[in-house]
Amino acid sequence: MIRVFTPLNFALAGLAALATLAGVLLIPADRQVPVRWGLDGSVTATAPKLLGLLQMPVAIAVVWLLFWAIGRYGNAERDAVRARTLSIALPILMGVMAAVQVLIVVSGR
């Protein structure tokens, strides 16, 4: 079984939620926040504050839903290997998305 609802996953989602809240409170309303960076680290796209801050929480929710659906409705014959792989991949994806959210808030300020 895929471990979707683990303390680590909740901690990473909480980190992204705290970063989002900090961005809402600290970034001025008329400011554009970066949402995409080039390989050299330069900002290549910006978005309005609220749209830019909401993209990662929505992405985290979609990823959780996809992983839960795969665990619930996936092929039972491949369960052991699939569950182990996906249980490792989910915190990595969430960690990357939480880090991007923190980067958006820090860069937007």
N, C-alpha and C positions, 0 to 999 in steps of 0.2 A: 504494500500500500504506500502511495506517495504521501510523504509527510509535508502537507501544505501548511498546517496551522501549528508551527513550532515556535518556541520562544525567540529564536534567532530571527525568524521571518517577521514576527510581531515587532521585534526591536527595530529591524530595518524599516518596516512600514511606519513605525512611530518616529524614527529619525526623519524620514521624508515628510511626515505630517508636521513635525516641529519646524523643519526648514521652510515648509510652505507657509505656516503661520508666521514665522519670523519675516518672511518675504512680504506677506500681506501687511504686516505692521511697520516694517522698516523702509520699504521701497516706496518712494513717492508715487501717487496715483497716475501721473502723466508720463512716467518713465517707461521706456521700452527695455525689455530684458532680453539678454541673449538666449537663443534657443538652439543654435547650431554653431559649431566651431570647425575650422579647417584643421588639417593635419599639423600646421605650424602653430596652432593655438589661437589664431586670430578669429574673431567673431565673423561669421558669414551670414547670419540671419538673426533678426530680432522679432519680437512680438509684443503686443500690449501686455502690461503687467499681469492681469488676471489670467489671460489665455496662456501666457508663458509659465505661470506658476501652477496652473492646473494640469498641464500635460503629463507630468510624471506621476502624480497621484492616480490619474485615470489609467495610465499605462500599467502601474502596479496592480490596480484592481483587475484590469483585463488579464494580466499574466496570472494572477491568483486564480481567476475564474477558469482560464484555459487549463492550468495544471490540475485544478480540482476536477474538471470535466474529463481530462485524460485519465486520471486515477479512478474516477467513477465509472466511466463508460468505455475505457480502453480494453484492449485484447487481454484476456486473463491468462493466455498461454505464455505471454512474455512478461508476466507481472514482476518477477523478482529482479531481473536486470533493468527493466524499464523503471521500476519504482526507485531503485538505488540511484540510477543515473539522474532521474528527474528530481529526486530529493537533494541531490548535490547541486544541480543546475539552478534550482529556484533561489536559494540564498545568494548565489553569485549574481544572477540577473537583478535581484532586488537590491543588492549592494551597489551595483553599477548605477541603477536608476536613482537610488538615494544619493549617491555621490554626485550625479548630474544635477539633481535638485538643489543640493547644497551649493554647487558651482553656479547654478543659475542665480541663486539668492546673493551669493557673494559678488558675482560679476555685475548684477543689476543694481547693487547699492552704490 
